């Protein structure tokens, strides 16, 4: 019984630490750091001294958003002669290229063979010469000041990558997919901001991030999380990832939980893939604070914690049957059962398309963790290819 008790409390601690405890600890560490040393404010140079920037968009069958994306790009507040818009289209067989041909401000690199986003990025980057490259998705819209804010962050020579903020567009009839995703990204954005203020953000999201051109490196073609792998490999060279919440990308939430499941399984599979490919980062003696942040914020979420989360319930029941304290373990069991029931109710409301963020939170939380477990099968099925089916978004 003692072994089961010990394992139960270790599992409970890891689950709590991963989703709540790390955030609390991170907040306290940042407050202590900023009390001891105030952040230095950096100013943006005049327009004449601003660097040239490439806005790099990788696309596959994006005919529906090409015009809107181009209008958004041209509306960005940055000197026109210093902002280069590049599209790398990967095997598109719709009218993406025909629509892009109508926009003379865009440079398009097209390949008829579809090889996946990572391969397309690597191919397109061979033609880029500007010192800063901003990556963004075709279906995300940037705020007007985004490029200036990103360039400002690069004024710090220690910054090798800048992660923009991802925001989910609010719809009047958001379902569990969009509602849960929106709440998740608000929490995730807060953690990224704190991570960056402590030392470095832990990875960047492909909706909006930027790198110094000389730090871009070729990735394995089957890479599932190109944004994460690239940004973290830059930190392994001694640079940091700045988090820029004033540069943000807005996109619609997933059209349904079925579409959101595609995303979550792929992302979780990419997380497992990343843990192996970035395994050197697990060494705190070499990478110090960065290893602590990486393990706490990413590795646990993508590996051990989801499994422990779902083991807590049967372990709790076993302990009660073995005579463990009914007050302590009965209370914990009650809380667990209540949480699962609210998650099931959230699932029911989602199926009925009834909006309720209160119940979507436990449902989305359980949904995310379950998909981490499902991702193991996805990773083996997709071995050797970086191509995947896109998840449909709300319109």
C-alpha positions, 0 to 999 in steps of 0.5 A: 500500500505504501508504494501505491500511496507514494506513487499517488501523491507523486502523480498528484503533485506532478499534475498540479505542478504542470497545470497550476504550480508552475504558473504560480512559481513562475510568477513569484520568480519573475516578481523577485527578478524584477524587484532586483533588476528593473527591465530596460526599455528599448526604443525603435530607431527612426524609419530610415534606420529600420531593417528590411523584413520579409513577411513569409507565408507558407500556404496550401490551398488557401484561395479563400483567404489570399485576398484578405491576407494580402490586404492585411499585409499591405495595411501593416505599419512598416515602410513599404520599401522595407517590407517584402511579402513572400508566399511559398505555396506547397502543392496547392491545386486550387486557385491560390496561385491564380489569386496571388498572381493578381497581387504584384506586391507579393513574391510567390515561390510555387512547387507542384509537389506537396511535401509539407510546411517544413519542407516548403519553409526550407525551400523558400528560405533559400531566397530570403536575404533580409536580416529579419524574417516574420513567419505567419499563417495565411489564415491569420490576420496581424495587428497593424503595429505587429512588424514594428513591435517585433523589430523593436524586440530584436533591438536586444542582441540576445534575442534570436527569435520573437514569438507573437501572441495568438488570439482567437477571434470571438464569435457570437456562437462559439462552441466548445472548440473555439471557446475552449481554445480561446481560454487555453490560449489566454492562459498559455499567453500569460505563461509565455509572457512570464517565461520571457520575463524570467529568461526566455519564452519556451517556443513560438507559435507558427501563427506569428513568430520571427527569427534572425535570418542567419539563425534559420536552420534546415529542419528534418522534412517530417518535422510536425512542429516546425515553429517550436523546433526552430525557435528552441534550436535557436535558444540552444545556440545561446539566444533567447525568445522574446514574447511580444504581446503587442504583436498578435495574430488573430484567427478563428477557432476550430469549426468543431471539436472533431476539427480541433481533435485533428489539431491537438493530436498533431500538436501532441505528436509533434510535442513527443517528436520534439522531446526526442529531437531536443533531448539535449535540452533536458540537461539542466547542467548545460542549459540551466534555467532554460531546461527548467522552463522547457521541462516544466512548461512543455515536456511534462504536458506532452509526456508524463502528466496526461498519463498520470492525470488519468491514473489518479482516478483508479489509484484513488479508488484502489487506495480507498478499497485498501483502507486509506483515510476515507476523509482525505481520499474520499474527498479527493475522489469526490473532487475527481468524479465531480470534475469528470462529470462536469467534463462529460456535461460539457461534452453533452452541451457541446454535442447539442451546440449549447454555449457554456464556458463554465463546462467547456473548461473541464471538457476541453482540459480532458479533451486535450490530455486525452489527445496527447495519449492518442498522439502516440499512434499518430506519430508512428502513422505519420513517420517520414512525412510532414504532410497533414490534413488541415483542420477547418476553421470557423468562418 
